Amino acid sequence: KTVSPPSRRRIQRVGRYAPLALQIHVRRKLPSGKPGELEPLPVVLRHVLEGLQATLLAQSGGGEESREDLHRFAVQRLVTGRPVDSALGIMTFMRVPDEVVYAGMAEGLAAIEREVASRGSDDDRVCLRYILHARTGDLPRRWSNGVMDAGRPAGMALQDFVDLPDSVTAGLRAPHVAALRLYTSAA
């Protein structure tokens, strides 16, 4: 079931606050310590991310392999949307009733399995089965983007990914990690 677009009244009500979403400007300090010009937040974020990439490259030794790894995650383009979409939220943007999304969130892994079983491709089902029930290294198939989990320690199960320090710090549970692994796979 899909939801009709938000009413004009709702857009007008939210629209009062929406311009704030993407019109934030930041004044960075110049190397001299003096305040610089006001710049849009997306521009500043791009500079910060590029600086972080350079730092990571320097810390990793800067070898060719490190350069390739960083290139995979390089910021090519920072995409921002319409402020009204940001203010209305993702469920309005997806045009899915809130109740459906919250019910799926409450079901966790079962909802993901059901969605992939009903709407996914054969490759989606293979990837999800591997992510949920296999261990790293159990799926040697070469996909268009390489072999899944190549370079990871063999034998990691879903719970091992959930227990990683980054997952724990981010408060991720098994459904979150499974969704992230699925959507960053060939599926």
N, C-alpha and C positions, 0 to 999 in steps of 0.2 A: 504494500500500500504506500503510495506517495502522498506527500503533503503539498497543498497548493502554495504558491509563493506567498511571502508575508504580505499582509494587507498594507495599503498605503498609509493608514494611520500608524501601524506599528513601525514602518520604515521612517515616518516623520518623527515619531517619538524617539526612536533609537538614533535617528539622524542628527539630533541635537548633540549627541556625544561622539558620534562616529568620526568627525574630523580629527579628534584628538588621537585616534588610533595610529595614523600614519603621518601626522604632521608635526611630529616631535622633532625639534632641532636641538643640536648639542654644540656647545662651544668647547673645543679642545684646547688644551694648553699648548703653546708653541714650545720648541726646545728651549727658548730663552726664558720660559716661565710665564710669559705674558699671554693673556687670553687671545685666541684666534678668532676667526670668523665663525658665525653660526652656520652649521652644516646640517642637512637632513640626517636623521638617525640611520637610514639604510646606507648612506655613504660612509658614515663613521663606522658602522658595523663591518662593512667590507674592508676598511683599512685595518681594523682590529683583527679580523680573521686572517688577512694576509700576513700581518705581523706574527700571529700565532703560528702560521704555517712555516714562516721563515725560522722562527725559534725552534720548532720541532725538527726541522731539517738540520739545523746546526747541532742540536742535541743528539740527533741520531747518527752523527758522523758524516752526514751529507753524501754518502755513497750513492751510486746509481740506483741500487735497489730501494734505498730510502726515498729517493727522488720520485721513483715510480709509484711507491705506496702513497706518498703525499699527493701526487698528481690525481690519484683516484678520488681523493676527497677534496680536491681544490674547489674553491668557490668560483664557479664560472659566471654565475649570474645570481643576483639577489632578487628574488621575485616577491613583490608585495601585491596585495589585492586591493579591492575597493574597501574603503573604511566601513561602509555599511555592512559588508559581508563579515568583517571582523567583529563588529559590534553585535550582529545578530547571532553569531556563533556557528559552529560547524554543523549542528544538526539541521538548522535552517538551510544552510548551504547544500547539505546532502539531500535535502527534501525527504527526510525520513522522520516519522513521528518520534518524539522524545521517548515515548513508552517502549517502542521497538528497540531503540538504542540501549536504554537502561536495562531492559529485559535481557538483551544479548550480553551486556556487561556483567550482569548478575550470573549468567550461565557460564561465562568464562570459556574454557577450552571446548566445551560441548557446542557452544554457539559457533565457534570458528570451524569446528569439524563439520557441523551441519551446513554452514554457508559454502564451504569448499565442496562438500559432497553434492550440493544442489546446483551450484553455479560455477564451480571451478572446472578447469580443463584437466585432462589426464595428468599433465605435468604438475599442475597445482596439487593434485591428490598425492602424487609421488613425493613431492617436496614436503607436504604436510605430514605424511606418514613417517618420513625420515626424521623430521624435526621433532615429532611427538614421541616416536617409539624406537628410533634407532640411535646409534652412537656415531660420533664423528668418525669418518673413515669407512662407514658401512655402505656408502653410496658412491662408488667410483665413477659413475656416469659423468661424461664431459658434457656440460651445458654450453650454451652460446657465450656465457660469461665465465667459463672455467668449471673446475670441479668444486662442488660444495665443500666448504671447510678445509680446502687445501691449505696447508701451513698451520693448521690448528693441531693441538695434541690429539692423538687418536683416543677414542673411547669416551668422549664427553657426551653425556646425556642431557636432556633438557634441564633437569634440576641442577646440573653442574653450571650451566649458563646462568640460571637464576641465582646461584650462589656466588657468582663472580662479584668482586668488590664494586665494580661500576653499577651492576644491577641492584645490589643491596643499597648503595648510596642513593640511587634514583628511586628506590621503593618499588621496583618492578617485581611483579609476581609472574607465575608461569604463563598465564594468558598473554601478558604484555610481551614477554620475551619470545614466545612462540609467534606472535603476530609480527614482531620486528624481524625475526629470523625468516619468516615466510615472505614478507614483503621486501626483503633484501636478497631473496634467492632468485632463481630463474623463473619462479612461479609468476 
